[in-house]
């Protein structure tokens, strides 16, 4: 599934945080250490929750797009969209990333995931063209995952890691 591939790419990028990196300037090392601390002190948990729940939402959308929109499917999807709204609220309440460039991508990712989750929740709670509304929310969620991947890739290059 394409959705799982996106989610796996984001999670795989997180695994790269343990990789070794080349030498950096002292100021880059300080920024990297602050960002690594942000990540280790809860950033990783926020990112993991966002990736996991977004994956469930996107899988639910994909299942309904291929198998049809049922009341059971809509109820399940509504629950996952609500869970993602909660994960986004926790991410918004978490401390900002110390690095300004990474914070920009983080804020964009969280904003897009929040917008997509809210749109999905609304679409599954109301009548109207539910498939079109849900599909639109999926596009926003995928953009959020792309920005989240950017955060992880940047954290990987700025995170302090042991020299090998």
C-alpha positions as CSV (number, residue, x, y, z in Angstrom):
1,X,0.0,0.0,0.0
2,X,1.3,3.4,-0.9
3,X,0.0,4.9,2.3
4,X,2.0,2.4,4.4
5,X,5.1,3.2,2.2
6,X,4.9,6.9,3.1
7,X,4.4,6.1,6.8
8,X,7.3,3.6,6.7
9,X,9.5,6.1,5.1
10,X,8.8,8.6,7.9
11,X,9.4,5.9,10.6
12,X,12.6,4.8,8.8
13,X,13.9,8.3,8.8
14,X,13.4,8.3,12.5
15,X,15.6,5.2,12.7
16,X,18.3,7.1,11.0
17,X,18.7,9.3,14.0
18,X,21.1,6.7,15.5
19,X,23.3,6.8,12.4
20,X,26.8,8.4,12.5
21,X,27.5,11.7,10.9
22,X,30.5,13.7,9.8
23,X,32.2,16.6,11.6
24,X,30.3,19.8,12.2
25,X,31.1,23.3,13.5
26,X,30.7,24.0,17.2
27,X,27.5,26.1,16.7
28,X,26.0,23.4,14.5
29,X,26.9,20.9,17.3
30,X,25.1,23.0,19.9
31,X,22.0,23.4,17.7
32,X,22.2,19.7,16.9
33,X,22.4,18.8,20.6
34,X,19.4,21.0,21.5
35,X,17.4,19.5,18.7
36,X,18.5,16.0,19.7
37,X,17.4,16.7,23.2
38,X,14.0,18.0,21.9
39,X,13.6,14.8,20.0
40,X,14.7,12.5,22.8
41,X,12.6,14.3,25.4
42,X,9.3,13.8,23.7
43,X,9.6,14.9,20.1
44,X,10.1,11.3,19.0
45,X,6.9,10.2,20.9
46,X,4.9,13.0,19.3
47,X,6.2,12.1,15.8
48,X,5.6,8.4,16.3
49,X,2.0,9.1,17.4
50,X,1.3,11.3,14.5
51,X,2.8,8.9,12.0
52,X,0.9,5.9,13.4
53,X,-2.5,7.5,13.7
54,X,-2.2,9.2,10.3
55,X,-1.4,5.8,8.9
56,X,-4.6,4.4,10.4
57,X,-6.6,7.2,9.0
58,X,-5.1,6.9,5.5
59,X,-5.5,3.1,5.6
60,X,-9.2,3.6,6.5
61,X,-9.7,6.1,3.7
62,X,-8.0,3.7,1.2
63,X,-10.1,0.8,2.4
64,X,-13.3,2.7,2.0
65,X,-12.3,4.1,-1.4
66,X,-11.7,0.6,-2.7
67,X,-14.4,-1.3,-0.8
68,X,-17.2,1.3,-0.5
69,X,-18.4,3.7,2.1
70,X,-20.3,1.8,4.9
71,X,-21.6,3.2,8.2
72,X,-19.2,0.9,10.1
73,X,-16.3,2.2,8.0
74,X,-17.3,5.8,8.5
75,X,-17.7,5.3,12.3
76,X,-14.3,3.6,12.5
77,X,-12.7,6.3,10.3
78,X,-14.4,9.0,12.5
79,X,-12.8,7.5,15.6
80,X,-9.3,7.5,14.0
81,X,-9.7,11.0,12.8
82,X,-10.7,12.1,16.3
83,X,-7.6,10.3,17.7
84,X,-5.5,12.2,15.2
85,X,-7.0,15.5,16.3
86,X,-5.9,14.5,19.8
87,X,-2.4,13.6,18.7
88,X,-2.1,16.9,16.9
89,X,-3.2,18.8,20.0
90,X,-0.5,17.1,22.0
91,X,2.1,18.0,19.3
92,X,0.9,21.6,19.3
93,X,1.3,21.7,23.1
94,X,4.8,20.2,23.0
95,X,7.8,22.6,23.1
96,X,8.9,24.1,19.8
97,X,12.0,22.6,18.0
98,X,15.0,24.7,19.0
99,X,16.2,25.0,15.4
100,X,14.2,27.6,13.5
101,X,14.3,25.8,10.1
102,X,13.2,22.5,11.6
103,X,10.5,24.3,13.6
104,X,9.1,25.7,10.4
105,X,8.7,22.2,8.9
106,X,7.4,20.9,12.2
107,X,4.8,23.6,12.4
108,X,3.8,23.0,8.8
109,X,3.5,19.2,9.4
110,X,1.4,19.6,12.6
111,X,-0.8,22.3,10.9
112,X,-1.5,20.1,7.9
113,X,-2.1,17.0,9.9
114,X,-4.5,19.0,12.1
115,X,-6.3,20.5,9.2
116,X,-6.6,17.0,7.5
117,X,-7.8,15.4,10.7
118,X,-10.4,18.0,11.4
119,X,-11.6,17.8,7.8
120,X,-11.8,14.1,8.0
121,X,-13.7,14.2,11.3
122,X,-16.1,16.7,9.9
123,X,-16.6,14.7,6.6
124,X,-17.4,11.5,8.5
125,X,-19.8,13.3,10.9
126,X,-22.0,15.0,8.3
127,X,-23.9,14.3,5.2
128,X,-22.9,15.4,1.7
129,X,-20.2,14.2,-0.6
130,X,-18.3,12.3,2.0
131,X,-15.9,10.5,-0.4
132,X,-14.8,13.7,-2.0
133,X,-14.3,15.4,1.4
134,X,-12.5,12.4,2.8
135,X,-10.2,12.2,-0.2
136,X,-9.4,15.9,0.1
137,X,-8.5,15.4,3.7
138,X,-6.2,12.5,2.7
139,X,-4.2,14.8,0.4
140,X,-3.7,17.3,3.3
141,X,-2.6,14.4,5.6
142,X,-0.1,13.2,3.0
143,X,1.4,16.7,2.7
144,X,1.7,16.7,6.5
145,X,3.6,13.4,6.4
146,X,5.9,14.8,3.8
147,X,6.7,17.8,6.0
148,X,7.2,15.4,9.0
149,X,9.7,13.4,6.9
150,X,11.5,16.7,6.3
151,X,11.7,17.2,10.1
152,X,13.1,13.8,10.6
153,X,15.7,14.1,7.8
154,X,16.8,17.5,9.2
155,X,17.0,16.2,12.7
156,X,19.1,13.4,11.5
157,X,21.7,15.8,10.0
158,X,21.7,18.1,13.1
159,X,21.4,15.6,15.8
160,X,24.5,14.9,17.8
161,X,25.6,11.3,17.3
162,X,28.6,9.4,18.5
163,X,31.6,9.3,16.2
164,X,32.6,5.9,14.8
